[in-house]
Amino acid sequence: MSSQTDFLGHTASYACELALTGWQEKRRVVVLRRPLMGEVVVEDEDDGQQVLAFVEADRKAGTGITGYEYAVLVTNTDYDVLSLAQLYRDRADAENAFDELENQWGWGGFTTHDLHRCQLAARGVALAYNWWSLFVRLANPEARREAITSRPWLMSSVGRRTEHSGQTTITLTGLHAHFEKARAVLIRVSALLQAWAAQAAEQLNPITVWHRVCDHLKQTIAGIGPPPILRLLANHANGIG
């Protein structure tokens, strides 16, 4: 047995090999331990009545509960403990997208035996999911938000379209308490899209609005900027060559 601590405060202990009943070969088992953070609900019973207690740990002051949450990983890889923990976290993040598609966007349950119709329905759902995910990320670049929270936040409003002097105006009336924040981000996204549409006019620049949206997200989320511009020296080698 050995243990390590990563940058997230995990303490990982693992046995080199373990063979459970029914296994044909021994496998490596890793146990990850992390201190409980924030508020914790403690459940108990008092004379048959369920009792819930909320406990908040103050990590900065060094006080609070000392409980831990555990995760047990079974693997055949030879990665070190810290790399393996990060690998499984990334895997969970990737699987969350498929879980969201299935449970929040209806990407499943196609009962027809017609493969073409199934593919058409699946592609339609995936296209709407991609568009909405990009739109929400423009509205909330700090973190990704799933449809279960982003759709009520940004879509629970009544819209009215009016036209005057050749200009179309859409007025939104919110239906929830957080509409002011939603209105602010919708105005910001609208301003971005209008500016990119003006910059991507056919007579000005061949770069499309889609390219500008992708470049903006890459720079905002991943910090990936445009490629550096190579500048030629005005007078290199003293004018020779």
Secondary structure, DSSP 8 states (H G I E B T S, - for coil): -EEEE-TT--EEEEEEEE--TT-SS-EEEEEEEEE--SEEEEEEEETTEEEEEEEE-BTTTTBS---EEEEEEEE-----HHHHHHHHHHHHHHHHHHHHHHHHS-------S-HHHHHHHHHHHHHHHHHHHHHHHHH-TTS---HHHHHHHHH-EEEEEEEETTEEEEEEEE-STTHHHHHHHHHHHHHHHHHHHHHT-TTT-S--HHHHHHHHHIIIII-----------TTGGGG--
